[in-house]
Amino acid sequence: MTERTWPVKVLTVSDGVVEGTREDRSGAALAERLTGAGFEVVERRVTADGAEAVAGAFAELTADFAGLVVTTGGTGFGPRDLTPEGTRAALEREAPGLAEAMRLVSPLGRLSRAAAGTIGQALVLNTPGSSTGAVECLDAVIDVVPHALDLLAGGRPH
């Protein structure tokens, strides 16, 4: 049996990147890590901070999509850090174990308000806006992501 290469979309949530005043380093770092882990990055997108912008991006990114969607940015305590709120508005089912595992990777993880869950056949993970934090959080759960995606796609890998 050959392993499937799962598609991934990376969503950077950042007013600064949208406005062109910041470089999208964390989105690039996630894409590099995911590619190195055998995933196929099929789209990278940027959206402004805010719950409505994030929820709207998810509606587009997950339509008829079976794969992983990873966000970076907007999970902290800043006034525009509303990625978890936008994510929860879009989620059909939460996956609290994934979010908790990502929070445990470093002391700063305890400040994360990130969410995880599913929308249709897409698995959604929020990661922080720092490149290091985003990759550390992804690494905390990347080993179980293919299994979750297989289940979402109707597989019976048990």
C-alpha positions, 0 to 999 in steps of 0.5 A: 500500500502506498501512502497518499500525499495530502494537499495543504492550504496555508492561510496567513492572517495578518493585517501587516502582510495584507498591507505589504508592511510585513513579510510572510515568514511564518507562512513560508516556514509552514509551507517549507515544513509541510513540503518536507514532511511529504504534504503537497502545498496547493495554495498559500493565501493571506487575509486580514486579521479579524473573525469575519475575514478568517471565517470568510477565507475558510468558506473559500478554502474548504469548499470541495477540499479534502486536506489540511488547512493551516493558519498562522497568526492571530492566536494571541491577545492583541486586539485584532487577534481573532483567528480562533473566533473566526475559526470556531465560527467556521468549524463543524467539529472541534478537535481540542486534543490537537489544539491542546497538544500544540499549546504544550510545545513551549511555555509561550504556547500557554498563551495561545488561544488556537483552535483546531477542528474540521470543516467538511473533509478539511482538517483545520489547525491554527498556529501562532504568527511567529515562524518558530512557533508555527512550525513547533506547533505543527510538529506537535501534531503532524504525525497524526494528521494523515490518519485524521485526513484519511478518516475525514475522507472516509477511510477506515485505517483502523 
